[in-house]
Amino acid sequence: EMTVIPDIRLRHLSKSFTEGQREHRVLNDVSADFLRGETIAVRGRSGSGKSTLLNLIGGIDTPDAGQVIVAGVDLTDLSERDRTLFRREHIGFVYQAFNLVPTLDVADNIRLVLELNGVPPREAQQRIEALLEAVGLADRAQSYPDVLSGGEQQRVAIARALCHEPAVVIADEPTGNLDDNTAEVVLALLDRLVRERGGTMLIATHSARVAAVCDREIEIHGGKLETPARVHESR
């Protein structure tokens, strides 16, 4: 039988921040495995370390101690430059703020990521068209972000996060700026597209509704990861 290799392995991870005079340890000797194709909700109060955890897995930040191994690569061994290249190639990010480039149209916002990854122009164009179709924005390729609604901008951001076919998708409060109805549509879309592509996704969220679409949830509490008891309601 196949050995299941975790897509993300955290080993004895610690991270502190200095606030004024005191040191605040947000992650304290954390170890965990996340499997290929899993979607995991990361819950916890504000300041509990949800974003810190995601930034460590995404290679944006480095831990004070411990290892972060993503898709077989120990990010803690890489130089800053190599970590940037790894992140660019293997990780897709979706944030609460849509972070689109205002001076580029929708297609060019996505094209930017593909160019950074050296995808040839014709293939890039095909991917852009396929993804805009998938997120229901095929007719907005030439539109600029400022004429799009929040939900439309987040759908462009999802297309951009997935265009380079990342192994891991990191979503930090991806529906935080959207009203409930829009949030539901965007969330269902993100979930479906990541699953279709076999990616592993971590979503930091306050929302029980977001957590409900994930395979499991973890909670950051006092620097540790905990698995809350899951109440299964019969639907």
C-alpha positions in Angstrom: 0.0 0.0 0.0 1.1 3.6 -0.6 2.8 5.4 2.2 1.1 8.7 2.7 3.7 11.4 2.7 2.7 14.6 4.6 2.7 17.6 2.3 3.6 19.8 5.2 5.6 18.7 8.3 6.2 21.0 11.2 8.8 19.9 13.7 9.3 21.6 17.1 8.4 25.0 15.7 8.8 28.0 18.0 8.3 31.7 17.2 8.4 34.8 19.4 7.8 38.5 18.9 9.1 41.2 21.1 6.4 43.6 22.2 7.9 46.6 24.0 9.8 45.0 26.9 8.3 41.6 26.9 8.6 38.6 24.6 5.4 37.1 23.3 5.8 33.5 22.2 3.1 32.8 19.7 4.2 29.2 18.8 5.8 27.0 21.3 7.4 23.7 20.2 4.7 22.9 17.7 4.8 19.7 15.6 2.1 18.7 13.1 1.6 16.9 9.8 -0.8 18.0 7.0 -1.5 15.5 4.3 -1.6 16.0 0.5 -5.1 17.1 -0.5 -6.3 18.0 3.0 -8.0 21.3 3.7 -7.4 22.5 7.3 -9.1 25.4 9.1 -6.8 27.2 11.5 -8.8 28.9 14.3 -7.8 30.9 17.3 -8.3 34.4 18.8 -6.8 37.4 17.2 -3.1 37.5 18.0 -3.0 33.7 18.7 -0.6 33.1 15.9 -2.8 32.0 13.0 -1.1 34.4 10.5 2.3 33.6 12.0 1.8 29.9 11.4 0.7 30.5 7.8 3.6 32.8 7.2 6.0 30.2 8.4 4.5 27.5 6.2 4.4 29.9 3.3 8.1 30.7 3.7 7.4 34.4 4.3 8.8 34.2 7.8 11.3 31.9 9.5 10.9 30.2 12.9 13.2 30.9 15.9 13.6 27.1 16.2 12.3 24.0 14.5 11.7 22.9 10.9 9.1 23.6 8.3 9.1 21.0 5.5 6.9 21.7 2.6 6.6 19.2 -0.3 9.8 17.5 0.9 11.8 20.7 1.1 13.1 22.0 4.5 12.4 25.8 4.2 14.5 26.5 7.3 17.6 25.4 5.3 17.0 27.7 2.4 18.5 31.1 1.9 16.1 34.0 1.7 16.4 34.1 -2.1 15.8 30.3 -2.4 12.8 30.6 -0.1 11.3 33.3 -2.2 11.7 31.2 -5.3 10.2 28.2 -3.6 7.3 30.2 -2.4 6.7 31.7 -5.8 6.7 28.3 -7.4 4.9 26.0 -4.9 2.6 28.2 -2.8 -0.5 30.1 -3.6 -1.8 32.9 -1.3 -5.2 34.3 -0.8 -5.6 37.2 1.7 -8.4 39.1 3.3 -7.3 42.2 1.3 -7.4 41.2 -2.4 -3.9 42.6 -3.1 -4.5 43.0 -6.8 -2.3 45.4 -8.7 -4.6 48.3 -9.5 -2.8 49.4 -12.7 -3.1 46.0 -14.3 -6.2 44.5 -15.8 -7.6 41.2 -14.5 -5.7 39.0 -17.0 -2.4 40.8 -16.4 -2.8 40.4 -12.6 -2.7 36.7 -13.2 -0.1 36.9 -16.0 2.3 38.5 -13.6 2.5 35.4 -11.5 2.9 33.1 -14.6 5.7 35.3 -15.9 7.5 35.2 -12.6 7.3 31.4 -12.9 8.6 31.4 -16.4 5.4 30.0 -18.0 5.6 30.5 -21.8 3.2 33.3 -23.1 0.9 31.0 -25.0 0.5 28.5 -22.2 0.0 31.5 -19.8 -2.8 32.8 -22.0 -4.5 29.4 -22.0 -4.2 29.1 -18.2 -5.6 32.6 -17.7 -8.6 31.9 -19.9 -9.3 28.6 -18.2 -9.1 30.0 -14.7 -11.2 33.1 -15.4 -13.8 30.7 -16.9 -13.5 28.6 -13.7 -14.1 31.5 -11.4 -16.9 32.9 -13.6 -15.1 36.0 -14.8 -14.3 35.1 -18.5 -15.8 38.4 -19.6 -13.8 40.6 -17.2 -10.3 39.8 -18.4 -9.8 43.4 -19.6 -11.4 45.0 -16.6 -9.4 46.8 -13.9 -9.8 45.8 -10.3 -11.5 49.1 -9.3 -14.6 48.4 -11.3 -15.0 44.9 -9.8 -17.1 44.1 -6.7 -15.3 42.7 -3.6 -16.5 39.2 -4.5 -15.2 39.5 -8.1 -11.8 40.8 -6.9 -11.5 37.9 -4.5 -12.4 35.5 -7.4 -9.6 37.1 -9.4 -7.2 36.7 -6.4 -8.2 33.0 -6.2 -7.5 32.5 -10.0 -4.1 34.2 -9.4 -3.3 32.0 -6.4 -4.0 28.8 -8.4 -2.6 29.8 -11.8 0.9 28.4 -11.2 -0.6 25.1 -9.8 0.9 25.4 -6.3 1.1 22.3 -4.1 0.0 24.3 -1.1 -2.6 27.1 -0.9 -2.6 29.4 2.1 -5.7 31.5 2.7 -5.7 34.1 5.5 -9.3 35.1 6.3 -10.2 34.9 2.6 -13.8 35.9 3.1 -13.2 38.4 5.8 -14.0 41.4 3.6 -17.1 39.9 2.0 -20.7 39.9 3.0 -22.2 36.5 4.0 -23.8 35.6 0.6 -20.7 36.6 -1.4 -18.5 34.8 1.2 -20.3 31.6 0.7 -20.0 31.7 -3.1 -16.3 32.6 -2.9 -15.6 29.9 -0.3 -17.3 27.2 -2.2 -15.4 28.2 -5.3 -12.0 28.2 -3.5 -12.7 24.8 -1.9 -13.8 23.2 -5.2 -10.9 24.5 -7.3 -8.3 23.5 -4.7 -9.8 20.0 -4.4 -10.0 19.6 -8.2 -6.3 20.3 -8.3 -5.4 18.1 -5.4 -3.7 20.9 -3.4 -3.4 21.1 0.3 -5.0 24.2 1.8 -4.7 25.9 5.2 -7.4 28.6 5.9 -7.0 30.9 8.9 -10.5 31.9 9.9 -12.7 33.2 12.6 -15.7 31.8 10.8 -17.4 28.5 11.8 -19.0 28.5 8.3 -15.5 28.5 6.7 -14.3 25.8 9.1 -17.3 23.7 8.1 -16.1 23.2 4.5 -12.6 22.0 5.7 -11.7 18.4 6.3 -10.6 19.2 9.9 -9.7 22.1 12.1 -6.9 23.0 14.4 -6.9 25.7 17.1 -3.9 27.7 18.2 -4.1 28.2 21.9 -1.3 29.3 24.2 1.3 28.6 21.6 0.1 25.1 20.9 -2.0 23.4 18.2 -5.1 21.7 19.5 -7.7 19.7 17.7 -11.1 20.8 19.0 -13.7 18.2 19.6 -15.8 18.3 16.4 -19.5 18.3 16.9 -21.0 16.5 13.9 -24.6 17.6 13.4 -26.8 15.4 11.3 -27.8 17.3 8.3 
